[in-house]
Amino acid sequence: MITLSCEINKVPVTAILDSGANCNIVAEELINELGLEVDDISDVGIYTPIGKLDVVGVIREIPISIPSQGPKWKQVKVTDIFVVSIPERVLMLGNSWFNDNAMKVDFPNKTLTLLDGTSYEKSIDPSILLYLSTTFGITAVLLFYGVALSFSMEIISRAGMP
């Protein structure tokens, strides 16, 4: 998996970048720690092939700071984040974040570059690229419980693997 070290309200947070996720999610515990307000939405759930994640509410926008070149930080927005009741302290950025923040992942050089030119050097471990080919439900549920997934050779070869 690819993670992104960021800050929300000057609090360090690790975000999981999941291109297979249909939405952005954040753990209720993390939101409480950050002191952010949640808009209440009733009778909403995120359905996965394995079950349902109960949605506590939604946050319309969170500004996050991500490292840029050198000691600089870049401010980006995460919109429409579903707050879910899960035991892990997690922020998962899915397709809507990728649509708002187009990026290029360069596996051989281990860099992640936003298409506005912001470069973020990141050590990418190809043995755990869970986000590449999975659907949101499988990634969210299995990743939260630490279960590894396998990939087809087609996906692995696109990731620069032998």
Buried (B, 14 or more C-beta within 10 A) or exposed (E): BBBBEBBBEEEEBEBBBBBBBBBBBBBBBBBEBBEBEBEEEEEEEBEBEEEEBEBBBBBEEBEBBBBBEEEEBBEBEBBBBBBBEBEBBBBBBBBBBBEBBEBEBBBEEEBBBBEEEBBBEBEBEEEEBBBBBBEBBBBBBBBBEEEEBEBEEEBBEEBEEE
